[in-house]
């Protein structure tokens, strides 16, 4: 499938998850490409992860990883600890949810830059995060997921899946 065909297939979906079936499958590269496409289309994105993504070094293999790139105005649902290792952000809403890295909030990127995301790990909390992002006025929700995570791509949570 050509990238233009992929964009045509997903651009109008309100929510989309990107899942890698193995480590280093290209999930973050695909996410960054989508973020650029949405920005070029003038769409504001809300982003979260089911787990921890965007870190400099893989916590399991120790290998360097690509960072997640966001544009100014992107909303990110992440733990405060991950937010501190990211491009400048401001807190929009504190959520009554936790990740293994601590409390989750919705932050707005104050400038373009690299971020880490540590989002919810359960389906129930993912749904809550998506509801809060949509209520904050974003146009699209992107969920960074992985096949081995509990909340990766359960039926009915996201409108589309890139595998």
Secondary structure, DSSP 8 states (H G I E B T S, - for coil): --HHHHHHHHTT-SEEEEEESSTTSSHHHHHHHHHHHHHHTT--EEEEESSEE--SB-TTT--B---EEE-TT-EEEEEHHHHTTSS-EEEEEEEEEEETTEEEEEEEESSSEEE-EE---SHHHHHHHHHHHHHTT-SEEEEEEETTSTTSS-TTTSSEEE-
